[in-house]
Amino acid sequence: MSNGSDAVSNGDVGRARYRDVYAQPLALRLWLAATLSFAGDFVGLGALLLVAYDRSGHRPLGPAVVFAVQALPAVAVATAIGPWLDRIPRIGGLVSLCLIGAASLALPFVFGGLWPVLTAAAILGGGTTAFNSIRSGAIADGVPRNVRGGLLALISLSLQIADVVGYFTGATVAIAVGVRPAMVADAATFVLAALLLAGARVPRPARTGGRSSLTAGISTIFTDPTLAILAPVAWISLTFGALPVTLATAALHGAYQGWAPAAMGAAGAGLAISGTVVGRSSMPYHVLSELWYIAAGGAMFLLAAGGLTLDPRLLVAGNFLIGLGMGWNVAGQTTFVLVIDPSRIANVTSVMIASVIALNGLGAVVFGAVASSLGVPAAYLLAGGLQMCCGLAGAGYGHAHPRSLDINRPLDRGKEQSTHK
């Protein structure tokens, strides 16, 4: 792989990235399809979380379980299917997964009880892991290197705008008229995304050897000096990613219930802003900056915890600050795409996504239990302290070993990332 210096040599590279995304046909289709899919996802998920809260007897763990139940299928995709993900035709795989997602959303409004909600969440968890992994492969195979950072930043921006609008709309619609309209809207966006992707074309790269080994994805991460530092810190930090959504209903119950939709979308609003700024920067090429950013994100949780002790409605502002502290995630995704060989990118991405979904679900359950026992401010306080510590530890190690974080260093990554069965 070429090094990243060409991407940062021009001072105006950030502005050029977004224009180049619109001009590159595959990049444009991938972005538009992601935007459509995200729009429906969060409308549906916002409704699912409220339905889960209602059908679980109004317990904080109800919405948390929606996230947690996605973990097993996500891990199953990464371990059992991951080695084949780089062999699946990129566009055909994306279209098929969109249609599977649309079909799964019929369950919650056809059947009553909590199990249809959890089943739909499980299918979507596995599908999301495979979809995002194959999309990373399509980006690596068919999108020019200097366009990838801008594309990932725009996809993240669409994700966060959908997060804000979707959670708010889905929760509001579910409260007002029920879950059915939100689920139908989500299914429709999956179908539209499938139609848009069906016309895309990805170059067929030459693949050598058979499928990757079952451990190739994780070994690729830990044999790369940069990813061996960045990935564990990212895993720990992303464990707390669901808290702003899953704990909103618990913190804003009773007289404050009307503020819950705004609190659920506030973190997405903050990340939309910070992610856009990061996407126009050279941070993906400076991993030490990402680690400092992660530590600063922990401080945002601490500020939110302080605000909650004064007035529950300050959760909206606190979650917005937490979203601002999550912008490093956009840089981290770009760093992975720049570092990993395209022939292994879908496999490695599946490992990252599955691990994040699993840890996200674990974090939602653990911190949901903390919130139930000690209160929501205590859950935020604990999350913030842990994130700050892991971010500072990673940054301290990276500062002491700067070569390990230099993605432009001369290194035969192909040799390090070998291990085909």
KETIRO-140998 format. One record per residue (C-alpha): x negated, y, z; residue in one letter. Coordinates in pm, 1 decimal. Example, Ala and Ser with C-alpha at 12.3 -4.5 7.8 and 13.67 -1.06 7.14 Angstrom:
BEGIN
+----------+----------+----------+----+
!       px !       py !       pz ! aa !
+----------+----------+----------+----+
!  -1230.0 !   -450.0 !    780.0 !  A !
!  -1367.0 !   -106.0 !    714.0 !  S !
+----------+----------+----------+----+
//
This chain:
BEGIN
+----------+----------+----------+----+
!       px !       py !       pz ! aa !
+----------+----------+----------+----+
!      0.0 !      0.0 !      0.0 !  M !
!   -115.5 !    351.1 !    -65.6 !  S !
!   -181.4 !    564.5 !    235.8 !  N !
!     44.2 !    841.7 !    358.2 !  G !
!   -186.0 !   1134.6 !    282.9 !  S !
!    -17.9 !   1213.3 !    -46.9 !  D !
!    308.0 !   1266.6 !    136.2 !  A !
!    171.5 !   1534.5 !    363.4 !  V !
!    -72.6 !   1711.2 !    138.0 !  S !
!    183.0 !   1957.9 !     11.9 !  N !
!    307.1 !   2207.2 !    269.7 !  G !
!    650.1 !   2211.8 !    103.5 !  D !
!    687.3 !   1833.7 !     99.0 !  V !
!    981.8 !   1842.5 !    341.6 !  G !
!   1192.0 !   2063.2 !    115.6 !  R !
!   1097.0 !   1860.5 !   -191.7 !  A !
!   1207.8 !   1534.5 !    -32.2 !  R !
!   1577.3 !   1619.1 !    -18.9 !  Y !
!   1589.1 !   1748.9 !   -375.9 !  R !
!   1411.5 !   1437.5 !   -497.8 !  D !
!   1666.2 !   1213.2 !   -325.8 !  V !
!   1948.3 !   1373.1 !   -524.5 !  Y !
!   1750.1 !   1333.2 !   -848.3 !  A !
!   1657.4 !    966.2 !   -798.9 !  Q !
!   1954.5 !    746.4 !   -908.5 !  P !
!   1902.3 !    454.3 !   -671.2 !  L !
!   1827.1 !    679.4 !   -374.4 !  A !
!   2140.9 !    881.7 !   -443.7 !  L !
!   2362.9 !    571.1 !   -463.6 !  R !
!   2216.6 !    425.0 !   -144.9 !  L !
!   2274.8 !    751.2 !     39.2 !  W !
!   2632.8 !    795.8 !    -86.4 !  L !
!   2720.9 !    434.0 !     -6.3 !  A !
!   2576.0 !    469.6 !    341.9 !  A !
!   2773.4 !    789.7 !    394.3 !  T !
!   3100.1 !    621.1 !    295.4 !  L !
!   3034.8 !    316.8 !    512.1 !  S !
!   2930.6 !    521.3 !    815.3 !  F !
!   3240.2 !    738.9 !    790.0 !  A !
!   3464.0 !    437.3 !    831.2 !  G !
!   3241.7 !    259.2 !   1083.3 !  D !
!   3270.5 !    524.8 !   1350.0 !  F !
!   3639.7 !    590.1 !   1297.3 !  V !
!   3692.2 !    218.3 !   1353.5 !  G !
!   3442.3 !    188.1 !   1638.7 !  L !
!   3585.3 !    489.1 !   1819.4 !  G !
!   3923.3 !    315.9 !   1813.3 !  A !
!   3774.0 !    -21.8 !   1910.8 !  L !
!   3607.1 !    123.7 !   2219.4 !  L !
!   3931.7 !    273.7 !   2345.8 !  L !
!   4124.1 !    -44.8 !   2268.7 !  V !
!   3859.7 !   -248.0 !   2453.7 !  A !
!   3881.9 !    -11.8 !   2750.2 !  Y !
!   4259.7 !    -48.0 !   2754.0 !  D !
!   4271.2 !   -426.9 !   2700.8 !  R !
!   4003.3 !   -490.3 !   2965.4 !  S !
!   4210.3 !   -327.8 !   3239.4 !  G !
!   4047.0 !     16.4 !   3213.6 !  H !
!   3702.5 !    -99.6 !   3325.1 !  R !
!   3375.7 !     69.1 !   3213.3 !  P !
!   3244.3 !   -272.7 !   3110.3 !  L !
!   3520.4 !   -307.4 !   2847.7 !  G !
!   3360.2 !    -72.5 !   2588.8 !  P !
!   3014.8 !   -195.5 !   2691.4 !  A !
!   3106.8 !   -552.4 !   2594.8 !  V !
!   3196.7 !   -432.3 !   2242.6 !  V !
!   2830.7 !   -339.2 !   2200.9 !  F !
!   2698.3 !   -640.6 !   2388.5 !  A !
!   2890.9 !   -894.4 !   2180.2 !  V !
!   2710.4 !   -776.3 !   1867.0 !  Q !
!   2379.7 !   -901.3 !   2005.0 !  A !
!   2407.8 !  -1277.0 !   1940.0 !  L !
!   2504.5 !  -1256.4 !   1569.1 !  P !
!   2244.0 !   -985.6 !   1515.3 !  A !
!   1972.3 !  -1205.1 !   1665.7 !  V !
!   2104.0 !  -1504.4 !   1469.3 !  A !
!   2071.0 !  -1310.4 !   1143.7 !  V !
!   1717.8 !  -1201.5 !   1228.1 !  A !
!   1597.5 !  -1548.8 !   1328.9 !  T !
!   1796.3 !  -1787.1 !   1109.0 !  A !
!   1852.9 !  -1572.9 !    797.9 !  I !
!   1576.8 !  -1313.2 !    831.2 !  G !
!   1311.4 !  -1520.9 !    653.5 !  P !
!   1537.1 !  -1531.7 !    343.1 !  W !
!   1649.3 !  -1168.7 !    343.5 !  L !
!   1368.1 !  -1062.2 !    111.2 !  D !
!   1479.2 !  -1333.0 !   -135.6 !  R !
!   1844.4 !  -1222.8 !   -156.1 !  I !
!   1919.8 !   -997.3 !   -456.7 !  P !
!   1923.4 !   -649.9 !   -304.3 !  R !
!   2240.8 !   -507.9 !   -461.2 !  I !
!   2440.9 !   -831.3 !   -465.2 !  G !
!   2368.5 !   -881.5 !    -97.4 !  G !
!   2474.2 !   -526.4 !     -8.0 !  L !
!   2801.4 !   -551.4 !   -199.5 !  V !
!   2890.0 !   -887.0 !    -42.2 !  S !
!   2824.7 !   -759.8 !    308.7 !  L !
!   3046.2 !   -455.3 !    251.5 !  C !
!   3336.4 !   -681.4 !    154.2 !  L !
!   3279.8 !   -910.7 !    454.6 !  I !
!   3287.1 !   -606.5 !    681.8 !  G !
!   3615.5 !   -489.0 !    532.5 !  A !
!   3776.8 !   -828.7 !    586.1 !  A !
!   3664.3 !   -851.9 !    950.3 !  S !
!   3847.4 !   -532.2 !   1040.3 !  L !
!   4185.1 !   -694.5 !    985.7 !  A !
!   4148.1 !   -894.7 !   1308.7 !  L !
!   4208.9 !   -628.9 !   1578.8 !  P !
!   4543.6 !   -511.3 !   1446.9 !  F !
!   4670.3 !   -849.6 !   1328.9 !  V !
!   4611.4 !  -1018.3 !   1667.6 !  F !
!   4661.0 !   -891.4 !   2020.7 !  G !
!   4430.8 !   -921.3 !   2319.8 !  G !
!   4061.7 !   -846.8 !   2361.1 !  L !
!   3914.9 !  -1137.9 !   2162.2 !  W !
!   3997.9 !   -996.2 !   1812.5 !  P !
!   3817.0 !   -673.7 !   1903.9 !  V !
!   3511.1 !   -868.7 !   2017.1 !  L !
!   3521.5 !  -1099.6 !   1713.7 !  T !
!   3529.6 !   -803.9 !   1475.0 !  A !
!   3242.6 !   -642.9 !   1665.9 !  A !
!   3040.6 !   -965.0 !   1642.2 !  A !
!   3089.9 !   -993.7 !   1264.7 !  I !
!   2999.4 !   -629.3 !   1219.5 !  L !
!   2690.0 !   -672.9 !   1437.5 !  G !
!   2554.4 !   -952.8 !   1220.0 !  G !
!   2659.4 !   -777.6 !    900.1 !  G !
!   2500.5 !   -448.5 !   1000.5 !  T !
!   2170.4 !   -620.7 !   1071.2 !  T !
!   2163.8 !   -792.4 !    732.0 !  A !
!   2293.8 !   -485.8 !    543.9 !  F !
!   2039.0 !   -239.6 !    683.3 !  N !
!   1758.5 !   -491.0 !    634.7 !  S !
!   1841.1 !   -554.3 !    269.4 !  I !
!   1886.6 !   -179.6 !    215.2 !  R !
!   1532.8 !   -123.8 !    351.0 !  S !
!   1413.8 !   -376.2 !     94.2 !  G !
!   1598.7 !   -190.1 !   -181.9 !  A !
!   1433.8 !    134.4 !    -70.3 !  I !
!   1088.1 !    -24.3 !    -65.2 !  A !
!   1138.2 !   -190.0 !   -406.1 !  D !
!   1316.1 !     83.9 !   -600.0 !  G !
!   1264.9 !    425.0 !   -435.3 !  V !
!    935.5 !    612.1 !   -489.1 !  P !
!    719.7 !    638.8 !   -177.2 !  R !
!    736.6 !   1017.8 !   -160.1 !  N !
!   1119.8 !   1003.7 !   -164.2 !  V !
!   1166.9 !    742.6 !    108.4 !  R !
!   1125.7 !    974.9 !    405.2 !  G !
!   1384.0 !   1218.2 !    270.7 !  G !
!   1626.8 !    936.2 !    189.6 !  L !
!   1600.9 !    787.1 !    538.2 !  L !
!   1647.0 !   1132.3 !    692.2 !  A !
!   1960.3 !   1193.8 !    482.7 !  L !
!   2097.1 !    848.5 !    569.9 !  I !
!   2037.1 !    929.2 !    935.8 !  S !
!   2208.4 !   1266.9 !    893.5 !  L !
!   2511.3 !   1096.5 !    738.1 !  S !
!   2507.7 !    847.3 !   1024.4 !  L !
!   2514.0 !   1120.6 !   1286.7 !  Q !
!   2778.8 !   1331.9 !   1113.5 !  I !
!   2991.0 !   1018.2 !   1086.5 !  A !
!   2911.7 !    950.9 !   1453.3 !  D !
!   3047.5 !   1291.3 !   1557.2 !  V !
!   3350.4 !   1302.6 !   1329.1 !  V !
!   3422.3 !    930.2 !   1339.8 !  G !
!   3416.5 !    876.9 !   1715.6 !  Y !
!   3624.9 !   1188.6 !   1769.8 !  F !
!   3872.0 !   1103.6 !   1492.0 !  T !
!   3893.2 !    733.9 !   1572.7 !  G !
!   3945.1 !    791.1 !   1944.2 !  A !
!   4197.3 !   1068.8 !   1883.2 !  T !
!   4395.6 !    866.8 !   1627.6 !  V !
!   4394.2 !    559.5 !   1852.7 !  A !
!   4526.9 !    766.0 !   2145.2 !  I !
!   4792.6 !    932.6 !   1930.4 !  A !
!   4927.1 !    662.9 !   1696.8 !  V !
!   4738.3 !    339.2 !   1764.1 !  G !
!   4444.8 !    145.1 !   1623.7 !  V !
!   4590.2 !     37.0 !   1286.7 !  R !
!   4524.5 !    358.6 !   1083.3 !  P !
!   4164.7 !    376.6 !   1203.8 !  A !
!   4097.9 !     13.0 !   1109.3 !  M !
!   4254.6 !     55.8 !    764.0 !  V !
!   4040.5 !    365.3 !    699.6 !  A !
!   3726.7 !    177.5 !    800.1 !  D !
!   3807.7 !   -117.0 !    569.8 !  A !
!   3875.4 !    120.4 !    279.3 !  A !
!   3534.6 !    286.1 !    312.7 !  T !
!   3363.9 !    -54.7 !    305.1 !  F !
!   3537.1 !   -133.0 !    -24.2 !  V !
!   3447.9 !    205.9 !   -173.8 !  L !
!   3083.0 !    159.8 !    -73.3 !  A !
!   3080.8 !   -182.9 !   -240.2 !  A !
!   3214.7 !    -33.5 !   -565.6 !  L !
!   2951.1 !    238.8 !   -559.8 !  L !
!   2664.5 !     -2.9 !   -495.2 !  L !
!   2782.5 !   -246.6 !   -762.9 !  A !
!   2650.5 !    -11.5 !  -1033.1 !  G !
!   2303.9 !     33.1 !   -881.8 !  A !
!   1988.6 !   -119.7 !  -1025.7 !  R !
!   1681.5 !   -226.1 !   -826.2 !  V !
!   1360.3 !   -335.6 !  -1001.3 !  P !
!   1281.4 !   -705.1 !   -956.7 !  R !
!    937.4 !   -718.8 !   -794.3 !  P !
!    724.5 !  -1028.4 !   -833.9 !  A !
!    747.1 !  -1243.0 !   -520.3 !  R !
!    476.0 !  -1493.1 !   -440.9 !  T !
!    506.4 !  -1799.3 !   -223.5 !  G !
!    814.8 !  -1929.6 !    -47.8 !  G !
!   1024.5 !  -1779.0 !    223.2 !  R !
!    855.5 !  -1620.9 !    523.0 !  S !
!    805.9 !  -1827.4 !    835.7 !  S !
!   1054.4 !  -1791.1 !   1120.4 !  L !
!    804.5 !  -1587.8 !   1321.4 !  T !
!    673.6 !  -1374.0 !   1034.3 !  A !
!    883.6 !  -1068.4 !   1120.2 !  G !
!    775.6 !  -1040.9 !   1481.9 !  I !
!    415.4 !  -1138.1 !   1405.5 !  S !
!    397.5 !   -868.0 !   1138.4 !  T !
!    491.7 !   -608.4 !   1398.3 !  I !
!    245.6 !   -722.6 !   1663.1 !  F !
!    -48.8 !   -774.7 !   1426.8 !  T !
!    -23.6 !   -416.0 !   1305.6 !  D !
!   -204.5 !   -185.3 !   1552.5 !  P !
!     38.5 !    103.7 !   1499.7 !  T !
!    360.9 !    -94.9 !   1523.2 !  L !
!    232.8 !   -297.0 !   1818.8 !  A !
!    243.6 !     28.9 !   2018.9 !  I !
!    542.5 !    203.0 !   1861.6 !  L !
!    784.8 !    -90.2 !   1850.1 !  A !
!    790.1 !   -182.0 !   2222.4 !  P !
!    831.9 !    182.6 !   2326.1 !  V !
!   1111.9 !    220.7 !   2071.6 !  A !
!   1280.2 !    -97.5 !   2194.7 !  W !
!   1287.6 !     21.0 !   2554.7 !  I !
!   1407.2 !    369.4 !   2459.3 !  S !
!   1683.1 !    246.0 !   2229.9 !  L !
!   1816.9 !     25.7 !   2510.1 !  T !
!   1983.5 !    342.7 !   2640.7 !  F !
!   2125.8 !    452.4 !   2305.0 !  G !
!   2483.7 !    340.2 !   2371.0 !  A !
!   2518.7 !    511.1 !   2709.6 !  L !
!   2654.1 !    845.2 !   2580.8 !  P !
!   2942.1 !    658.1 !   2414.2 !  V !
!   3014.8 !    365.5 !   2643.6 !  T !
!   3013.1 !    568.5 !   2966.5 !  L !
!   3215.2 !    863.6 !   2834.9 !  A !
!   3551.6 !    708.3 !   2916.0 !  T !
!   3437.2 !    617.1 !   3267.8 !  A !
!   3299.2 !    964.7 !   3339.6 !  A !
!   3596.0 !   1150.5 !   3190.8 !  L !
!   3894.5 !    952.3 !   3310.9 !  H !
!   4215.1 !   1088.0 !   3458.6 !  G !
!   4252.0 !   1465.1 !   3424.3 !  A !
!   3935.0 !   1483.3 !   3213.6 !  Y !
!   4039.0 !   1217.2 !   2957.2 !  Q !
!   4094.6 !   1477.0 !   2686.3 !  G !
!   3722.2 !   1555.6 !   2688.3 !  W !
!   3623.2 !   1194.4 !   2615.1 !  A !
!   3633.1 !   1215.4 !   2230.8 !  P !
!   3409.1 !   1524.3 !   2236.3 !  A !
!   3164.7 !   1353.7 !   2474.0 !  A !
!   3156.1 !   1042.3 !   2253.6 !  M !
!   3058.6 !   1248.7 !   1950.3 !  G !
!   2824.5 !   1498.3 !   2118.8 !  A !
!   2511.5 !   1280.6 !   2105.9 !  A !
!   2565.0 !   1226.0 !   1734.1 !  G !
!   2588.4 !   1601.7 !   1681.6 !  A !
!   2258.3 !   1653.3 !   1858.9 !  G !
!   2089.1 !   1376.4 !   1662.1 !  L !
!   2224.1 !   1514.8 !   1333.5 !  A !
!   2041.1 !   1840.6 !   1404.7 !  I !
!   1718.7 !   1692.2 !   1540.6 !  S !
!   1709.8 !   1417.6 !   1277.0 !  G !
!   1742.2 !   1670.9 !    994.6 !  T !
!   1454.8 !   1876.2 !   1133.7 !  V !
!   1236.7 !   1568.4 !   1186.1 !  V !
!   1317.6 !   1446.1 !    834.5 !  G !
!   1169.0 !   1765.9 !    693.8 !  R !
!    851.2 !   1729.3 !    899.2 !  S !
!    536.3 !   1519.2 !    880.2 !  S !
!    609.1 !   1345.8 !   1213.0 !  M !
!    640.2 !    996.0 !   1052.4 !  P !
!    269.0 !   1022.3 !    971.5 !  Y !
!    174.9 !   1130.5 !   1325.5 !  H !
!    289.3 !    851.0 !   1554.9 !  V !
!    153.5 !   1013.5 !   1871.2 !  L !
!    407.8 !   1293.7 !   1823.1 !  S !
!    685.2 !   1033.7 !   1810.1 !  E !
!    574.8 !    892.2 !   2146.2 !  L !
!    570.8 !   1236.2 !   2311.0 !  W !
!    916.1 !   1297.7 !   2164.1 !  Y !
!   1043.8 !    974.3 !   2321.7 !  I !
!    920.8 !   1092.1 !   2662.0 !  A !
!   1096.9 !   1426.0 !   2612.4 !  A !
!   1416.4 !   1236.0 !   2522.5 !  G !
!   1408.3 !   1077.3 !   2867.5 !  G !
!   1412.5 !   1424.7 !   3022.0 !  A !
!   1739.9 !   1492.7 !   2838.2 !  M !
!   1904.3 !   1203.1 !   3023.7 !  F !
!   1786.4 !   1355.3 !   3351.9 !  L !
!   1937.4 !   1693.3 !   3261.0 !  L !
!   2265.4 !   1524.7 !   3169.7 !  A !
!   2269.2 !   1344.5 !   3505.1 !  A !
!   2221.5 !   1677.3 !   3683.7 !  G !
!   2505.4 !   1836.6 !   3488.8 !  G !
!   2743.2 !   1553.6 !   3569.1 !  L !
!   2697.4 !   1609.5 !   3940.8 !  T !
!   2826.0 !   1965.8 !   3893.2 !  L !
!   3122.5 !   1903.5 !   3661.7 !  D !
!   3220.0 !   1592.8 !   3457.3 !  P !
!   3293.2 !   1813.0 !   3155.3 !  R !
!   2924.6 !   1899.5 !   3134.7 !  L !
!   2881.5 !   1546.8 !   2996.3 !  L !
!   2961.0 !   1694.0 !   2654.3 !  V !
!   2660.1 !   1928.3 !   2676.1 !  A !
!   2446.2 !   1658.4 !   2834.7 !  G !
!   2519.8 !   1408.7 !   2558.6 !  N !
!   2439.9 !   1676.2 !   2299.9 !  F !
!   2097.3 !   1725.6 !   2460.8 !  L !
!   2045.2 !   1348.6 !   2461.4 !  I !
!   2118.0 !   1348.2 !   2088.3 !  G !
!   1858.1 !   1620.0 !   2035.2 !  L !
!   1614.6 !   1393.5 !   2219.9 !  G !
!   1679.1 !   1103.6 !   1980.7 !  M !
!   1542.7 !   1268.5 !   1665.2 !  G !
!   1220.1 !   1067.0 !   1692.3 !  W !
!   1417.9 !    765.8 !   1566.5 !  N !
!   1425.2 !    910.1 !   1212.6 !  V !
!   1047.3 !    941.7 !   1212.0 !  A !
!   1010.3 !    590.5 !   1351.6 !  G !
!   1219.8 !    435.8 !   1074.5 !  Q !
!   1011.9 !    615.0 !    811.2 !  T !
!    687.7 !    502.4 !    974.0 !  T !
!    800.8 !    139.9 !    948.5 !  F !
!    891.7 !    171.9 !    579.4 !  V !
!    556.4 !    336.1 !    505.6 !  L !
!    352.3 !     74.4 !    692.9 !  V !
!    520.1 !   -258.5 !    611.7 !  I !
!    456.3 !   -433.9 !    280.3 !  D !
!    772.2 !   -428.4 !     60.4 !  P !
!    770.8 !   -808.6 !     30.9 !  S !
!    823.7 !   -833.7 !    407.9 !  R !
!   1030.3 !   -521.9 !    481.3 !  I !
!   1378.6 !   -679.1 !    500.9 !  A !
!   1255.5 !   -952.3 !    735.6 !  N !
!   1081.2 !   -705.0 !    967.0 !  V !
!   1376.9 !   -466.6 !    956.0 !  T !
!   1612.3 !   -747.7 !   1055.1 !  S !
!   1394.1 !   -819.6 !   1358.4 !  V !
!   1396.7 !   -453.0 !   1461.8 !  M !
!   1769.6 !   -407.1 !   1411.0 !  I !
!   1860.5 !   -731.7 !   1586.2 !  A !
!   1637.2 !   -650.7 !   1880.4 !  S !
!   1780.0 !   -298.8 !   1906.1 !  V !
!   2139.6 !   -426.8 !   1892.1 !  I !
!   2059.2 !   -691.0 !   2154.3 !  A !
!   1885.5 !   -442.2 !   2383.0 !  L !
!   2157.6 !   -185.2 !   2319.1 !  N !
!   2418.9 !   -437.0 !   2428.2 !  G !
!   2213.1 !   -540.4 !   2729.1 !  L !
!   2162.7 !   -177.9 !   2825.3 !  G !
!   2533.1 !   -104.4 !   2784.8 !  A !
!   2625.0 !   -388.5 !   3021.2 !  V !
!   2351.8 !   -320.7 !   3277.7 !  V !
!   2410.0 !     53.1 !   3292.3 !  F !
!   2785.4 !      0.7 !   3278.3 !  G !
!   2745.3 !   -207.9 !   3593.9 !  A !
!   2527.6 !     64.0 !   3749.5 !  V !
!   2792.2 !    322.4 !   3663.6 !  A !
!   3064.0 !    105.4 !   3816.8 !  S !
!   2867.4 !     62.9 !   4139.2 !  S !
!   2682.3 !    393.1 !   4181.6 !  L !
!   2849.9 !    631.6 !   3937.1 !  G !
!   2772.6 !    755.5 !   3586.9 !  V !
!   2512.7 !   1015.8 !   3702.4 !  P !
!   2306.7 !    737.2 !   3861.0 !  A !
!   2311.9 !    538.5 !   3535.0 !  A !
!   2191.3 !    843.1 !   3339.3 !  Y !
!   1923.8 !    916.1 !   3599.3 !  L !
!   1785.4 !    561.5 !   3585.4 !  L !
!   1785.9 !    556.4 !   3203.4 !  A !
!   1607.1 !    890.5 !   3182.7 !  G !
!   1337.7 !    788.8 !   3427.0 !  G !
!   1266.4 !    462.7 !   3246.5 !  L !
!   1251.3 !    628.8 !   2903.4 !  Q !
!   1016.8 !    901.9 !   3022.8 !  M !
!    782.4 !    645.9 !   3177.9 !  C !
!    760.2 !    424.8 !   2868.3 !  C !
!    717.4 !    727.0 !   2637.0 !  G !
!    437.5 !    869.8 !   2850.8 !  L !
!    268.7 !    528.9 !   2876.8 !  A !
!    273.9 !    487.0 !   2497.2 !  G !
!    149.3 !    840.2 !   2437.7 !  A !
!   -127.7 !    795.0 !   2693.9 !  G !
!   -248.9 !    476.6 !   2527.7 !  Y !
!   -226.5 !    632.8 !   2182.4 !  G !
!   -422.8 !    938.2 !   2297.1 !  H !
!   -696.7 !    709.8 !   2431.5 !  A !
!   -697.6 !    495.2 !   2113.5 !  H !
!   -616.8 !    739.7 !   1828.6 !  P !
!   -732.2 !    503.8 !   1552.7 !  R !
!   -456.8 !    257.2 !   1642.6 !  S !
!   -192.4 !    519.7 !   1556.1 !  L !
!   -351.2 !    633.2 !   1228.2 !  D !
!   -131.9 !    489.2 !    952.1 !  I !
!   -377.0 !    624.2 !    690.4 !  N !
!   -673.1 !    424.6 !    824.5 !  R !
!   -834.2 !    184.8 !    575.4 !  P !
!   -678.6 !   -148.0 !    666.3 !  L !
!   -590.9 !   -461.1 !    471.2 !  D !
!   -234.9 !   -483.9 !    598.3 !  R !
!   -152.4 !   -751.2 !    345.7 !  G !
!   -404.3 !   -981.9 !    512.8 !  K !
!   -270.5 !   -900.1 !    860.2 !  E !
!     87.0 !   -952.0 !    748.1 !  Q !
!     27.5 !  -1284.2 !    572.7 !  S !
!    191.3 !  -1609.7 !    688.6 !  T !
!    416.6 !  -1759.1 !    427.1 !  H !
!    539.1 !  -2111.6 !    469.5 !  K !
+----------+----------+----------+----+
//
